[in-house]
Amino acid sequence: MTWNQRRALHAELQAAPTPSGPVPVEMMRKGFAHFMSRFPVPDGVRRTPTELGSRRAVRVDPPRGARDGVLLYFHGGSFSLGSPETAMALTAHLVERTRVPALSLDYRLAPEHPFPAAIDDCLAAYRDLLDRGVDPASVVLAGDSAGGGLAVTTTLAARDAGLPLPAAIVAFSPGLDHTRSGASMVSKEGVDPLFTRAGMGRTGELYLAGQDPAQPLLAPAVLADLTGFPPMLLQVGTDELLLDDAVRLADRAREADVDVILDVVAGVPHVFPAFVGLIDEADEAIDRAALFITQRLRAR
């Protein structure tokens, strides 16, 4: 338990300057890209531009000894920010530790492309893998924040389209409820060092574009039927506004007889596994995620 590391990181994140009002989305994107560039990519991991489902993607290969399988990775960014590059450090750490190659998708962003464009792109990417002859039992869907939510909703969309489902889902601090009805949205206000309810409300509006959030693809934590889902690993910190998104999805998985691991770590921020080298819990979480992935791929 490295509480000194956790407290130091929390203080650093809280001390970062924040805008006093709404910020144009292009400025938010630049700021997010700058913030995410602080996370170093492991040495030796190879990155190759490619295309998947008619969208740009980046293939990420381990330094050596690739295993069978593929991680289909969806980056975070509140559905309006980010790219494969902003999530590259976390993606690459998973690839390095599992030796499973990843394909990180550049799905369309709001407000230019609101719901359900991102889900449509992620489903098209998964369908493209299947059309290429990739065994669904060799695919793991993974993502952080909004991308963690997309790993879940893409699986919902694939099941409802009659497609075979992937081997597993890994979601880091997933966003799973646009109704914002989780108790942690209130109890963690002022505790979360990265997000406020008002800020999440603004980015949520960009993605919703006036649509009703009370539907399974926008609020799977409270409305989705998870029957038939593959095993899931959900990792989240206790300092997060989104804590109860993961907690409630785990409850729904249990009710649907779905294998689920809910990994809750105290005193850590949103997508804490990204903070490798700053808190020991980040390395430990990625190790647990890597073990989960390799076990699920071995089970096929």
C-alpha positions as a Markdown table, in Angstrom:
| # | Residue | x | y | z |
|---|---|---|---|---|
| 1 | Met | 0.0 | 0.0 | 0.0 |
| 2 | Thr | 1.9 | 3.1 | -1.2 |
| 3 | Trp | -0.3 | 5.8 | 0.3 |
| 4 | Asn | 2.5 | 8.4 | 0.0 |
| 5 | Gln | 2.6 | 7.9 | -3.8 |
| 6 | Arg | -1.1 | 8.1 | -4.1 |
| 7 | Arg | -1.4 | 11.2 | -2.0 |
| 8 | Ala | 1.4 | 12.9 | -4.0 |
| 9 | Leu | -0.3 | 12.1 | -7.3 |
| 10 | His | -3.6 | 13.3 | -6.0 |
| 11 | Ala | -2.1 | 16.6 | -4.9 |
| 12 | Glu | -0.3 | 17.0 | -8.3 |
| 13 | Leu | -3.5 | 16.4 | -10.2 |
| 14 | Gln | -5.6 | 18.7 | -8.0 |
| 15 | Ala | -3.0 | 21.5 | -8.3 |
| 16 | Ala | -3.2 | 21.5 | -12.1 |
| 17 | Pro | -4.8 | 24.7 | -13.5 |
| 18 | Thr | -8.4 | 24.3 | -14.7 |
| 19 | Pro | -10.4 | 26.7 | -16.9 |
| 20 | Ser | -13.1 | 28.7 | -15.2 |
| 21 | Gly | -15.8 | 28.1 | -17.8 |
| 22 | Pro | -16.6 | 26.2 | -21.0 |
| 23 | Val | -13.6 | 25.6 | -23.4 |
| 24 | Pro | -13.9 | 25.1 | -27.2 |
| 25 | Val | -13.6 | 21.4 | -28.1 |
| 26 | Glu | -10.4 | 22.0 | -30.2 |
| 27 | Met | -8.7 | 23.5 | -27.2 |
| 28 | Met | -9.8 | 20.6 | -25.0 |
| 29 | Arg | -8.4 | 18.2 | -27.6 |
| 30 | Lys | -5.0 | 19.9 | -27.6 |
| 31 | Gly | -4.9 | 20.1 | -23.8 |
| 32 | Phe | -5.8 | 16.4 | -23.5 |
| 33 | Ala | -3.2 | 15.4 | -26.1 |
| 34 | His | -0.6 | 17.4 | -24.2 |
| 35 | Phe | -1.6 | 15.8 | -20.8 |
| 36 | Met | -1.5 | 12.3 | -22.2 |
| 37 | Ser | 1.9 | 12.8 | -23.8 |
| 38 | Arg | 3.5 | 12.7 | -20.3 |
| 39 | Phe | 3.0 | 9.0 | -20.2 |
| 40 | Pro | 6.0 | 7.2 | -21.7 |
| 41 | Val | 5.6 | 4.3 | -24.2 |
| 42 | Pro | 7.7 | 1.2 | -23.3 |
| 43 | Asp | 10.9 | 0.8 | -25.3 |
| 44 | Gly | 10.8 | -1.6 | -28.2 |
| 45 | Val | 7.1 | -1.7 | -28.8 |
| 46 | Arg | 6.5 | -1.3 | -32.5 |
| 47 | Arg | 3.7 | 1.0 | -34.0 |
| 48 | Thr | 2.4 | 0.6 | -37.5 |
| 49 | Pro | -0.4 | 2.7 | -39.2 |
| 50 | Thr | -3.2 | 0.6 | -40.5 |
| 51 | Glu | -6.9 | 0.7 | -41.2 |
| 52 | Leu | -9.8 | -1.2 | -39.6 |
| 53 | Gly | -13.5 | -1.0 | -40.4 |
| 54 | Ser | -12.7 | 1.9 | -42.8 |
| 55 | Arg | -11.2 | 3.9 | -39.9 |
| 56 | Arg | -7.6 | 4.8 | -39.2 |
| 57 | Ala | -5.9 | 2.5 | -36.6 |
| 58 | Val | -2.5 | 1.8 | -35.1 |
| 59 | Arg | -1.2 | -1.7 | -34.8 |
| 60 | Val | 1.0 | -2.2 | -31.7 |
| 61 | Asp | 3.3 | -5.1 | -31.6 |
| 62 | Pro | 5.5 | -6.4 | -28.7 |
| 63 | Pro | 9.2 | -6.1 | -28.9 |
| 64 | Arg | 9.5 | -9.9 | -29.5 |
| 65 | Gly | 7.7 | -13.2 | -29.3 |
| 66 | Ala | 4.2 | -12.2 | -30.2 |
| 67 | Arg | 1.4 | -14.5 | -28.9 |
| 68 | Asp | -1.7 | -15.5 | -30.8 |
| 69 | Gly | -4.7 | -13.2 | -30.4 |
| 70 | Val | -5.5 | -9.5 | -30.7 |
| 71 | Leu | -6.4 | -6.7 | -28.4 |
| 72 | Leu | -8.9 | -4.3 | -30.0 |
| 73 | Tyr | -8.3 | -1.1 | -28.0 |
| 74 | Phe | -10.6 | 1.9 | -27.7 |
| 75 | His | -9.0 | 5.1 | -26.3 |
| 76 | Gly | -10.6 | 7.4 | -23.8 |
| 77 | Gly | -11.5 | 11.1 | -24.0 |
| 78 | Ser | -15.1 | 11.6 | -23.0 |
| 79 | Phe | -16.2 | 10.5 | -26.6 |
| 80 | Ser | -15.0 | 13.9 | -27.9 |
| 81 | Leu | -11.2 | 13.9 | -27.3 |
| 82 | Gly | -8.3 | 11.6 | -27.9 |
| 83 | Ser | -6.9 | 9.2 | -30.4 |
| 84 | Pro | -4.8 | 6.0 | -30.5 |
| 85 | Glu | -1.8 | 8.1 | -29.7 |
| 86 | Thr | -3.2 | 9.6 | -26.5 |
| 87 | Ala | -3.8 | 6.0 | -25.2 |
| 88 | Met | -0.6 | 4.6 | -26.6 |
| 89 | Ala | 1.3 | 4.2 | -23.3 |
| 90 | Leu | -1.5 | 2.2 | -21.7 |
| 91 | Thr | -2.1 | 0.2 | -24.9 |
| 92 | Ala | 1.7 | -0.5 | -25.2 |
| 93 | His | 2.1 | -1.6 | -21.6 |
| 94 | Leu | -0.7 | -4.2 | -22.1 |
| 95 | Val | 1.0 | -5.4 | -25.3 |
| 96 | Glu | 4.4 | -5.6 | -23.7 |
| 97 | Arg | 3.1 | -7.6 | -20.7 |
| 98 | Thr | 0.8 | -9.9 | -22.6 |
| 99 | Arg | 2.8 | -10.2 | -25.8 |
| 100 | Val | -0.6 | -10.0 | -27.6 |
| 101 | Pro | -0.6 | -7.4 | -30.5 |
| 102 | Ala | -3.2 | -4.6 | -30.3 |
| 103 | Leu | -5.2 | -2.7 | -32.9 |
| 104 | Ser | -6.1 | 0.8 | -31.5 |
| 105 | Leu | -9.0 | 2.4 | -33.3 |
| 106 | Asp | -9.4 | 6.1 | -34.2 |
| 107 | Tyr | -13.2 | 6.2 | -34.0 |
| 108 | Arg | -15.2 | 9.3 | -34.8 |
| 109 | Leu | -15.6 | 11.9 | -32.1 |
| 110 | Ala | -18.4 | 14.2 | -30.9 |
| 111 | Pro | -19.7 | 16.8 | -31.4 |
| 112 | Glu | -19.0 | 16.4 | -35.1 |
| 113 | His | -20.1 | 12.8 | -34.8 |
| 114 | Pro | -22.4 | 12.2 | -31.8 |
| 115 | Phe | -23.9 | 9.0 | -30.5 |
| 116 | Pro | -24.0 | 6.4 | -31.9 |
| 117 | Ala | -21.1 | 7.1 | -34.4 |
| 118 | Ala | -18.4 | 5.9 | -32.0 |
| 119 | Ile | -20.2 | 2.6 | -31.3 |
| 120 | Asp | -20.8 | 2.1 | -35.1 |
| 121 | Asp | -17.1 | 2.6 | -35.8 |
| 122 | Cys | -16.1 | 0.2 | -33.0 |
| 123 | Leu | -18.6 | -2.4 | -34.2 |
| 124 | Ala | -17.4 | -2.0 | -37.8 |
| 125 | Ala | -13.8 | -2.6 | -36.6 |
| 126 | Tyr | -14.8 | -5.8 | -34.8 |
| 127 | Arg | -16.8 | -7.0 | -37.7 |
| 128 | Asp | -13.8 | -6.3 | -40.0 |
| 129 | Leu | -11.6 | -8.6 | -37.8 |
| 130 | Leu | -14.2 | -11.3 | -38.1 |
| 131 | Asp | -14.5 | -10.9 | -41.9 |
| 132 | Arg | -10.7 | -11.3 | -42.1 |
| 133 | Gly | -11.1 | -14.7 | -40.5 |
| 134 | Val | -10.0 | -13.8 | -37.0 |
| 135 | Asp | -11.4 | -16.2 | -34.5 |
| 136 | Pro | -13.6 | -14.1 | -32.1 |
| 137 | Ala | -12.3 | -16.3 | -29.2 |
| 138 | Ser | -8.9 | -14.8 | -29.9 |
| 139 | Val | -10.1 | -11.2 | -29.5 |
| 140 | Val | -10.2 | -9.1 | -26.3 |
| 141 | Leu | -11.9 | -5.8 | -26.4 |
| 142 | Ala | -10.2 | -3.3 | -24.1 |
| 143 | Gly | -10.4 | 0.4 | -23.4 |
| 144 | Asp | -10.1 | 3.2 | -20.9 |
| 145 | Ser | -12.7 | 5.7 | -19.7 |
| 146 | Ala | -15.0 | 6.4 | -22.7 |
| 147 | Gly | -13.1 | 3.6 | -24.5 |
| 148 | Gly | -13.9 | 1.2 | -21.6 |
| 149 | Gly | -17.5 | 2.1 | -22.1 |
| 150 | Leu | -17.2 | 1.4 | -25.8 |
| 151 | Ala | -15.7 | -2.1 | -25.1 |
| 152 | Val | -18.9 | -2.9 | -23.3 |
| 153 | Thr | -21.4 | -1.2 | -25.7 |
| 154 | Thr | -19.6 | -2.6 | -28.8 |
| 155 | Thr | -20.1 | -6.1 | -27.2 |
| 156 | Leu | -23.8 | -5.3 | -26.7 |
| 157 | Ala | -24.1 | -4.1 | -30.3 |
| 158 | Ala | -22.3 | -7.2 | -31.6 |
| 159 | Arg | -24.5 | -9.5 | -29.6 |
| 160 | Asp | -27.7 | -7.8 | -30.8 |
| 161 | Ala | -26.4 | -8.0 | -34.4 |
| 162 | Gly | -26.0 | -11.7 | -34.0 |
| 163 | Leu | -22.2 | -11.7 | -34.2 |
| 164 | Pro | -20.0 | -14.1 | -32.1 |
| 165 | Leu | -18.7 | -12.4 | -29.0 |
| 166 | Pro | -15.0 | -11.7 | -28.1 |
| 167 | Ala | -13.1 | -13.8 | -25.5 |
| 168 | Ala | -13.1 | -11.1 | -22.9 |
| 169 | Ile | -13.5 | -7.4 | -22.0 |
| 170 | Val | -11.0 | -5.2 | -20.1 |
| 171 | Ala | -12.3 | -1.8 | -19.1 |
| 172 | Phe | -10.2 | 0.8 | -17.1 |
| 173 | Ser | -12.5 | 3.3 | -15.3 |
| 174 | Pro | -15.2 | 2.8 | -17.9 |
| 175 | Gly | -17.9 | 5.5 | -18.6 |
| 176 | Leu | -21.1 | 3.5 | -18.5 |
| 177 | Asp | -24.0 | 5.8 | -17.6 |
| 178 | His | -24.9 | 9.0 | -19.4 |
| 179 | Thr | -27.9 | 9.4 | -17.0 |
| 180 | Arg | -25.2 | 10.2 | -14.4 |
| 181 | Ser | -27.3 | 8.5 | -11.8 |
| 182 | Gly | -24.5 | 6.8 | -9.8 |
| 183 | Ala | -24.2 | 7.8 | -6.2 |
| 184 | Ser | -20.5 | 8.5 | -6.7 |
| 185 | Met | -21.4 | 11.3 | -9.0 |
| 186 | Val | -22.4 | 13.1 | -5.9 |
| 187 | Ser | -20.2 | 11.5 | -3.2 |
| 188 | Lys | -17.0 | 11.9 | -5.1 |
| 189 | Glu | -17.6 | 15.5 | -6.2 |
| 190 | Gly | -14.6 | 17.5 | -5.0 |
| 191 | Val | -12.7 | 14.2 | -4.3 |
| 192 | Asp | -12.1 | 13.3 | -8.0 |
| 193 | Pro | -8.9 | 15.3 | -8.9 |
| 194 | Leu | -9.6 | 15.2 | -12.7 |
| 195 | Phe | -13.4 | 15.6 | -13.2 |
| 196 | Thr | -16.4 | 17.6 | -12.0 |
| 197 | Arg | -20.0 | 16.9 | -12.5 |
| 198 | Ala | -20.4 | 20.1 | -14.5 |
| 199 | Gly | -17.5 | 19.3 | -16.8 |
| 200 | Met | -18.8 | 15.8 | -17.4 |
| 201 | Gly | -22.2 | 17.3 | -18.1 |
| 202 | Arg | -20.7 | 19.5 | -20.9 |
| 203 | Thr | -18.8 | 16.7 | -22.6 |
| 204 | Gly | -21.8 | 14.4 | -22.2 |
| 205 | Glu | -24.0 | 16.9 | -24.1 |
| 206 | Leu | -21.5 | 16.9 | -27.0 |
| 207 | Tyr | -21.9 | 13.1 | -27.3 |
| 208 | Leu | -25.7 | 13.0 | -26.7 |
| 209 | Ala | -26.6 | 15.9 | -29.0 |
| 210 | Gly | -30.1 | 16.0 | -27.4 |
| 211 | Gln | -30.7 | 12.3 | -27.4 |
| 212 | Asp | -32.3 | 10.5 | -24.4 |
| 213 | Pro | -29.5 | 9.0 | -22.3 |
| 214 | Ala | -31.9 | 6.4 | -20.8 |
| 215 | Gln | -31.1 | 3.6 | -23.3 |
| 216 | Pro | -28.8 | 0.5 | -23.0 |
| 217 | Leu | -26.1 | 1.8 | -25.3 |
| 218 | Leu | -25.8 | 5.0 | -23.4 |
| 219 | Ala | -26.4 | 3.7 | -19.8 |
| 220 | Pro | -25.4 | 0.0 | -19.8 |
| 221 | Ala | -24.6 | 0.2 | -16.1 |
| 222 | Val | -28.3 | 0.6 | -15.3 |
| 223 | Leu | -30.2 | -0.6 | -18.4 |
| 224 | Ala | -28.2 | -3.2 | -20.3 |
| 225 | Asp | -29.0 | -6.9 | -20.4 |
| 226 | Leu | -25.6 | -8.6 | -20.2 |
| 227 | Thr | -26.9 | -12.1 | -20.9 |
| 228 | Gly | -24.3 | -14.1 | -22.8 |
| 229 | Phe | -21.5 | -11.6 | -22.2 |
| 230 | Pro | -17.9 | -12.8 | -22.1 |
| 231 | Pro | -15.8 | -12.5 | -18.9 |
| 232 | Met | -15.0 | -9.0 | -17.9 |
| 233 | Leu | -12.4 | -7.2 | -15.8 |
| 234 | Leu | -13.3 | -3.8 | -14.6 |
| 235 | Gln | -10.7 | -1.6 | -12.9 |
| 236 | Val | -11.6 | 1.6 | -11.1 |
| 237 | Gly | -10.4 | 3.9 | -8.2 |
| 238 | Thr | -12.3 | 5.0 | -5.2 |
| 239 | Asp | -11.6 | 8.7 | -5.9 |
| 240 | Glu | -13.6 | 8.7 | -9.2 |
| 241 | Leu | -17.0 | 10.2 | -10.1 |
| 242 | Leu | -17.4 | 7.2 | -12.4 |
| 243 | Leu | -16.8 | 4.7 | -9.6 |
| 244 | Asp | -20.4 | 3.5 | -9.5 |
| 245 | Asp | -20.5 | 3.0 | -13.2 |
| 246 | Ala | -18.2 | 0.0 | -12.8 |
| 247 | Val | -19.7 | -1.1 | -9.6 |
| 248 | Arg | -23.2 | -1.2 | -11.0 |
| 249 | Leu | -22.1 | -2.9 | -14.3 |
| 250 | Ala | -20.5 | -5.6 | -12.2 |
| 251 | Asp | -23.8 | -6.1 | -10.3 |
| 252 | Arg | -25.6 | -6.5 | -13.6 |
| 253 | Ala | -23.0 | -9.0 | -14.8 |
| 254 | Arg | -23.5 | -11.0 | -11.7 |
| 255 | Glu | -27.2 | -11.0 | -12.1 |
| 256 | Ala | -26.8 | -12.3 | -15.7 |
| 257 | Asp | -24.4 | -15.1 | -14.6 |
| 258 | Val | -21.5 | -13.4 | -16.4 |
| 259 | Asp | -17.9 | -13.9 | -15.0 |
| 260 | Val | -16.8 | -10.5 | -13.7 |
| 261 | Ile | -13.8 | -9.2 | -11.7 |
| 262 | Leu | -14.4 | -5.8 | -10.2 |
| 263 | Asp | -11.0 | -4.4 | -9.2 |
| 264 | Val | -11.5 | -1.4 | -6.9 |
| 265 | Val | -8.3 | 0.4 | -5.7 |
| 266 | Ala | -8.4 | 3.0 | -2.9 |
| 267 | Gly | -7.2 | 6.5 | -3.3 |
| 268 | Val | -6.3 | 6.4 | -7.0 |
| 269 | Pro | -7.6 | 8.6 | -9.8 |
| 270 | His | -9.4 | 8.0 | -13.1 |
| 271 | Val | -7.6 | 5.4 | -15.3 |
| 272 | Phe | -5.0 | 4.9 | -12.6 |
| 273 | Pro | -3.2 | 2.1 | -14.5 |
| 274 | Ala | -1.9 | 4.8 | -16.9 |
| 275 | Phe | 0.3 | 6.2 | -14.1 |
| 276 | Val | 3.1 | 3.6 | -14.4 |
| 277 | Gly | 6.2 | 4.7 | -12.6 |
| 278 | Leu | 4.3 | 7.2 | -10.4 |
| 279 | Ile | 2.2 | 4.7 | -8.3 |
| 280 | Asp | 2.9 | 1.1 | -7.7 |
| 281 | Glu | -0.8 | 0.3 | -8.0 |
| 282 | Ala | -0.6 | 1.2 | -11.7 |
| 283 | Asp | 2.0 | -1.5 | -12.5 |
| 284 | Glu | 0.1 | -4.0 | -10.3 |
| 285 | Ala | -3.2 | -3.3 | -12.1 |
| 286 | Ile | -1.6 | -3.7 | -15.5 |
| 287 | Asp | -0.1 | -7.0 | -14.4 |
| 288 | Arg | -3.5 | -8.2 | -13.2 |
| 289 | Ala | -5.1 | -7.1 | -16.5 |
| 290 | Ala | -2.3 | -8.9 | -18.5 |
| 291 | Leu | -2.9 | -12.1 | -16.5 |
| 292 | Phe | -6.6 | -11.9 | -17.1 |
| 293 | Ile | -6.1 | -11.4 | -20.8 |
| 294 | Thr | -3.7 | -14.3 | -21.2 |
| 295 | Gln | -5.9 | -16.6 | -19.1 |
| 296 | Arg | -8.9 | -15.8 | -21.2 |
| 297 | Leu | -7.0 | -16.4 | -24.5 |
| 298 | Arg | -5.6 | -19.6 | -23.1 |
| 299 | Ala | -9.1 | -20.8 | -22.3 |
| 300 | Arg | -10.3 | -20.8 | -25.9 |
